[in-house]
Amino acid sequence: MSDTPPAPARHAAGGSAPPRANAVVAVLAFAGIVVSLMQTLVIPIVPELPKYLDASPSNTAWAVTATLLAAAVATPVAGRIGDMYGKRRMLLVSIALLVTGSVVCALSDSLVPMIVGRVLQGLAGAVIPLGISIMRDVLPAERLAGATALMSASLGVGGALGLPSAALIADKFNWHVLFWTSAVLGAAAAVLVMVLVPESKVRTGGRFDLVGSLGLATGLVSLLLAISKGGDWGWTSGTVLGLFALAVAVLVAWGFFELRTAQPLVDLRTTARRQVLFTNLASVALGFSMFAMSLVLPQLLQLPEVTGYGLGKSMLYTGLVLAPQGLVMMATAPLSAAISKSKGPKVTLMIGALVVATGYVLNILLMSEVWHLILASCVIGAGVGFAYGAMPALIMGAVPASETAAANSLNALMRSIGTSFASAVAGVVLAQMTITFGTTALPSQDGFRAVMATGAGAALLAFVLCLFLPRHRPAAVPAIPEVTGVLDLKQA
């Protein structure tokens, strides 16, 4: 099977994209950036949350953990519902949840409503895979590769730009303004989607797999909770070991159930296809690799200079240093699409993995100056841009159009699991490899190098996994029967 997504239809004679296609791409990319902004919004105020919410640091950490868990559960479920009842409709529901959660957080002065708001925000985690799936259904064939690469890059762009923006807002205004800003941006995205993005007519129909969704939610929450809280609760504690055991038992039982149900939440037979399976495995490795950088570079920039390797910079300065990475990711999207078109997305993904590994090696060798970290983060950002642009193409090239949203959502979940493992592994490494200043233990320079070496290793593992992907074959453009509901946008 080709690793290039089958083109739903060709554009009318002339070969240029209709003006409305540009608007669709811009609006969906903007929605993706808004969601990724939401995920980084709270980072600058995490140290201050105990004071703001009158709660302990261990309890306020749930403002981050709750969003992670909610996004993990919502992403595959929202993807499946989108395939069944309409991707644009589900996209609007997701954005509405983001806006609602942002307003709840903006009105919060205590822990419980803050966590409720962050859960609602996390439920919007499926916006990017839903947007990619809409693109497959409504865009002309020649625009699809570049558009999906740009949509994938929006995850990094929003994250990179969100950190300095959030730090600036938190520094100059009341912290509630962060969430009012998120609400306004989300509302703007919703309006733009309603006005400019058409609904796809490609549907699977059928009955929603409630039992499967509850089983997957239970297994994922158990797994990610154990990973994210293992460092705090103790990796050998009864709670953490019990959560891991519950996750394994539930997910195994869930897998057997999904294989035997007529309309599963996740079609495991499709997921087991070589192209989908190894793309998802590579996504876990690359998610791990990408997040390792996010854990190391901010600490290097903010640790005091007296350590000999810290650069003593503020959060705002740190955000500005890391912002170019997101711009590089966006700039590489067209190049990623061009390589995928000529050589196949498998080659693009392999290039991305090697570039990420190269960035980590540079960072191990060069970490004493600000420009060193800018260079390393931009190289890694370029690699992530290549890789994340190729993944949707590989997924969409191996699944039916009616399962696109669910398949892309599962791929996004795999990346999320990779980032969760990165956080846990880096936390263990940095907690074990420390130096002491007075009474304070800080991560050592060798600890940071070990995490970066692990990130490079994860990227190389992704490269090896890519070797098992099918070889690229040019995809024929099939005739589309009218029942698929190809939108007028393609003939506009």
ZADREN-747464 format. One line per field, with one value per residue (C-alpha): residue in one letter; x, y, z. Coordinates in pm, whole numbers, plus 50000, padded with zeros to 5 digits. Layout:
REM residues N
code = A_...
c1 = X_...
c2 = Y_...
c3 = Z_...
***
This chain:
REM residues 492
code = M_S_D_T_P_P_A_P_A_R_H_A_A_G_G_S_A_P_P_R_A_N_A_V_V_A_V_L_A_F_A_G_I_V_V_S_L_M_Q_T_L_V_I_P_I_V_P_E_L_P_K_Y_L_D_A_S_P_S_N_T_A_W_A_V_T_A_T_L_L_A_A_A_V_A_T_P_V_A_G_R_I_G_D_M_Y_G_K_R_R_M_L_L_V_S_I_A_L_L_V_T_G_S_V_V_C_A_L_S_D_S_L_V_P_M_I_V_G_R_V_L_Q_G_L_A_G_A_V_I_P_L_G_I_S_I_M_R_D_V_L_P_A_E_R_L_A_G_A_T_A_L_M_S_A_S_L_G_V_G_G_A_L_G_L_P_S_A_A_L_I_A_D_K_F_N_W_H_V_L_F_W_T_S_A_V_L_G_A_A_A_A_V_L_V_M_V_L_V_P_E_S_K_V_R_T_G_G_R_F_D_L_V_G_S_L_G_L_A_T_G_L_V_S_L_L_L_A_I_S_K_G_G_D_W_G_W_T_S_G_T_V_L_G_L_F_A_L_A_V_A_V_L_V_A_W_G_F_F_E_L_R_T_A_Q_P_L_V_D_L_R_T_T_A_R_R_Q_V_L_F_T_N_L_A_S_V_A_L_G_F_S_M_F_A_M_S_L_V_L_P_Q_L_L_Q_L_P_E_V_T_G_Y_G_L_G_K_S_M_L_Y_T_G_L_V_L_A_P_Q_G_L_V_M_M_A_T_A_P_L_S_A_A_I_S_K_S_K_G_P_K_V_T_L_M_I_G_A_L_V_V_A_T_G_Y_V_L_N_I_L_L_M_S_E_V_W_H_L_I_L_A_S_C_V_I_G_A_G_V_G_F_A_Y_G_A_M_P_A_L_I_M_G_A_V_P_A_S_E_T_A_A_A_N_S_L_N_A_L_M_R_S_I_G_T_S_F_A_S_A_V_A_G_V_V_L_A_Q_M_T_I_T_F_G_T_T_A_L_P_S_Q_D_G_F_R_A_V_M_A_T_G_A_G_A_A_L_L_A_F_V_L_C_L_F_L_P_R_H_R_P_A_A_V_P_A_I_P_E_V_T_G_V_L_D_L_K_Q_A
c1 = 50000_50128_50249_50113_49755_49511_49395_49019_48984_49179_49117_48954_49164_49435_49592_49579_49409_49080_49092_48869_49115_49372_49121_49042_49411_49471_49170_49245_49612_49504_49276_49569_49790_49521_49501_49879_49890_49642_49868_50166_49962_49992_50367_50490_50257_50306_50550_50298_49983_50007_49988_49719_49494_49581_49683_49992_50236_50151_49782_49830_50040_49706_49643_49895_49827_49449_49490_49722_49479_49175_49347_49459_49104_48930_49155_49068_48704_48655_48824_48585_48278_48404_48424_48071_47881_48092_48449_48368_48090_48326_48593_48347_48250_48619_48681_48368_48509_48835_48653_48437_48738_48929_48642_48616_48991_48972_48703_48886_49048_49063_49193_48879_48740_49089_49124_48772_48861_49189_49008_48766_49059_49225_48913_48998_49308_49161_49149_49471_49394_49037_49169_49404_49117_48896_49178_49185_48815_48783_49110_49231_49479_49773_49724_49691_50056_50154_49836_49867_50236_50142_49863_50100_50357_50096_50147_50508_50441_50177_50393_50701_50517_50294_50572_50707_50357_50226_50532_50486_50115_50173_50449_50258_49896_49685_49729_49359_49428_49608_49284_49072_49316_49274_48894_48900_49132_48919_48601_48767_48873_48517_48369_48622_48556_48180_48219_48500_48536_48283_48159_48290_48026_48253_48094_48111_47776_47699_47673_47924_48130_48058_48209_48525_48557_48519_48774_49027_48973_49029_49344_49493_49421_49577_49885_49946_49868_50127_50384_50321_50299_50550_50827_50612_50445_50742_50794_50774_50479_50167_49964_50190_50242_49868_49796_50042_49886_49535_49643_49785_49482_49227_49404_49451_49083_48991_49193_49012_48678_48760_48857_48521_48285_48128_48183_48489_48613_48954_48984_49279_49307_49365_49599_49800_49877_50251_50234_50005_50174_50529_50424_50258_50561_50788_50548_50597_50974_50963_50718_50967_51255_51078_50969_51313_51433_51141_51248_51621_51660_51438_51621_51963_51856_51709_51953_52185_52518_52700_52641_52890_52646_52323_52265_52055_51782_51420_51114_51034_51390_51372_51051_51204_51507_51284_51038_51248_51210_50837_50899_51151_50892_50647_50913_51001_50639_50651_50986_50850_50555_50780_51001_50697_50555_50874_51027_50739_50660_50867_51183_51065_51007_51351_51515_51328_51444_51808_51788_51641_51922_52177_52025_52069_52431_52492_52331_52552_52861_52739_52549_52746_52605_52256_52322_52423_52078_51904_52098_52022_51653_51616_51782_51558_51259_51341_51357_51027_50873_50981_50864_50530_50450_50509_50311_49959_50051_50164_49852_49611_49784_49692_49338_49000_48876_48593_48843_49080_48988_49008_49342_49498_49369_49529_49857_49833_49773_50090_50292_50131_50229_50585_50597_50464_50738_50996_50879_50901_51243_51392_51253_51422_51756_51767_51664_51946_52223_52246_52489_52437_52453_52415_52111_51964_52009_52007_52032_52392_52533_52596_52231_52120_52361_52222_51867_51982_52161_51839_51650_51901_51863_51483_51514_51747_51502_51233_51467_51511_51135_51089_51296_51004_50759_50653_50851_50703_50494_50322_49954_49699_49415_49098_48763_48539_48182_47925_47827_48154_48031_48339_48284_48227_48541_48746_48573_48538
c2 = 50000_50344_50568_50872_50964_50888_51210_51245_51448_51668_52035_52173_52255_52503_52338_52639_52611_52794_53104_52941_52657_52906_53034_52680_52602_52932_52891_52531_52612_52906_52673_52434_52718_52831_52481_52447_52795_52674_52384_52612_52895_52782_52707_53057_53069_52712_52824_53089_52877_52767_53136_53224_52928_52891_52528_52310_52271_51899_51984_52274_52045_51890_52203_52053_51682_51718_51871_51591_51321_51491_51536_51172_51050_51301_51276_50923_50957_51290_51151_50857_51077_51311_51025_50918_51246_51517_51635_52007_51961_51784_52048_52318_52117_52085_52458_52535_52319_52512_52846_52723_52588_52911_53117_52884_52923_53299_53321_53084_53181_52833_52492_52295_52532_52574_52199_52174_52448_52281_51950_52125_52284_51945_51802_52024_51816_51661_51990_51928_51568_51672_51965_51737_51500_51785_51887_51541_51560_51915_52030_51983_51699_51928_52125_51837_51758_52119_52190_51888_51964_52319_52194_51951_52229_52443_52228_52340_52694_52756_52602_52803_53134_53067_53057_53412_53551_53390_53500_53858_53863_53706_53958_54270_54185_53986_53610_53572_53765_53455_53260_53547_53567_53195_53236_53524_53340_53026_53220_53381_53037_52905_53194_53152_52777_52835_53093_52951_52575_52346_52025_51701_51463_51161_50970_50619_50626_50342_50327_50481_50228_50347_50041_50074_50445_50383_50102_50310_50607_50391_50232_50559_50751_50473_50456_50830_50900_50643_50789_51154_51106_50824_51063_51228_50918_50682_50444_50140_50264_50053_50326_50358_49983_49930_50190_50024_49684_49825_49991_49666_49460_49708_49779_49408_49342_49649_49517_49182_49362_49596_49302_49138_49433_49520_49897_49951_50283_50199_49955_49756_49561_49884_50003_49681_49749_49790_50151_50262_50053_50168_50529_50523_50359_50620_50886_50764_50784_51130_51259_51147_51311_51642_51683_51603_51933_52119_51991_52065_52400_52612_52482_52550_52903_52977_52807_53057_53134_53035_52671_52714_52599_52782_53110_53290_53417_53507_53313_53584_53576_53197_53210_53452_53225_52925_53110_53078_52702_52732_52963_52713_52437_52643_52733_52366_52265_52346_52169_51868_51857_51887_51597_51386_51453_51359_51090_50986_51072_50777_50954_51283_51117_50954_51287_51451_51187_51227_51607_51586_51353_51594_51881_51691_51608_51977_52061_51814_51973_52335_52446_52732_53030_53150_53122_52758_52680_52880_52685_52348_52426_52546_52233_52013_52226_52174_51799_51797_52002_51742_51451_51591_51695_51341_51150_51250_51163_50817_50761_50887_50679_50361_50414_50469_50827_50737_50654_50947_51142_50838_50729_51076_51113_50784_50904_51226_51014_50815_51138_51240_50911_50969_51312_51166_50903_51175_51377_51073_50958_51307_51358_51041_51123_51482_51381_51127_51334_51646_51891_52074_52449_52523_52321_52307_52014_52113_51898_51859_51939_51570_51506_51744_51580_51239_51357_51505_51181_50995_51234_51167_50794_50820_51006_50737_50471_50650_50638_50261_50212_50403_50140_49899_50130_50030_50179_50480_50423_50705_50709_50699_50945_50740_50838_50939_50820_51082_50904_51011_51366_51538_51903_52181_52343_52117_52236_52600
c3 = 50000_49915_50194_50015_50106_49829_49675_49709_49394_49163_49137_48827_48527_48586_48885_49120_49455_49494_49714_49973_50018_50145_50398_50516_50571_50753_50982_51075_51139_51356_51555_51605_51728_51973_52124_52156_52313_52571_52663_52741_52888_53247_53247_53350_53651_53779_54055_54169_54156_54523_54623_54370_54459_54829_54780_54811_54519_54487_54449_54208_53986_53887_53681_53437_53493_53453_53108_52998_53112_52961_52625_52620_52677_52451_52145_52023_52131_51953_51642_51626_51687_51415_51168_51259_51288_51126_51174_51157_51411_51649_51588_51696_52005_52096_52055_52259_52540_52522_52547_52836_53022_52968_53112_53413_53477_53429_53699_53937_54264_54417_54317_54226_53960_53816_53771_53624_53375_53282_53224_52989_52807_52775_52613_52313_52244_51927_51734_51538_51422_51341_51138_50944_50871_50746_50513_50358_50284_50153_49998_49641_49606_49527_49847_50089_50173_50243_50438_50667_50728_50829_51055_51226_51270_51445_51755_51787_51668_51932_52202_52109_52074_52373_52630_52582_52528_52845_53042_52923_53008_53349_53421_53313_53399_53642_53583_53499_53177_53045_53042_52914_52623_52558_52566_52317_52078_52103_52031_51729_51602_51644_51446_51167_51148_51128_50853_50639_50696_50523_50675_50529_50399_50453_50743_50881_51057_51295_51673_51912_52108_52463_52633_52425_52503_52878_52865_52672_52904_53213_53072_52948_53267_53476_53254_53221_53585_53692_53452_53537_53916_53960_54058_54326_54465_54428_54138_54366_54571_54584_54416_54113_54071_54108_53839_53600_53667_53616_53290_53152_53254_53124_52794_52720_52792_52587_52292_52297_52317_52028_51806_51867_51838_51504_51530_51749_51883_51734_51444_51572_51249_51059_51335_51300_50933_50895_50777_51060_51330_51264_51211_51553_51715_51556_51686_52044_52002_51841_52101_52365_52179_52121_52482_52622_52475_52632_52973_52940_52764_52993_53300_53148_53065_53409_53648_53823_53661_53978_53882_53599_53332_53407_53222_53483_53250_53329_53212_52958_52822_52808_52609_52360_52317_52243_52017_51696_51718_51645_51350_51209_51240_51036_50779_50725_50658_50282_50246_50435_50195_49889_50000_50082_49738_49553_49776_49999_50362_50483_50364_50516_50852_50843_50760_51046_51294_51190_51211_51562_51671_51519_51717_52043_51963_51896_52228_52415_52263_52273_52582_52738_52545_52461_52088_52140_52276_52003_51739_51896_51948_51588_51449_51662_51562_51195_51247_51433_51153_50896_51109_51221_50865_50739_51001_50887_50528_50633_50842_50577_50312_50497_50625_50456_50433_50668_50947_50900_51214_51441_51291_51315_51669_51769_51617_51820_52130_52057_52052_52380_52540_52418_52581_52907_52911_52838_53135_53362_53240_53248_53598_53722_53554_53676_54028_54046_53885_54101_54254_54583_54634_55003_55098_54748_54511_54144_53829_53721_53380_53323_53409_53135_52892_52982_52906_52574_52486_52564_52336_52058_52115_52092_51761_51625_51742_51539_51237_51279_51310_50985_50805_50852_50673_50320_50034_49858_49547_49361_49445_49169_49187_49215_49082_49367_49358_49446_49766_49926_49924_49783_49860_49613_49754_49530_49218_49328
***
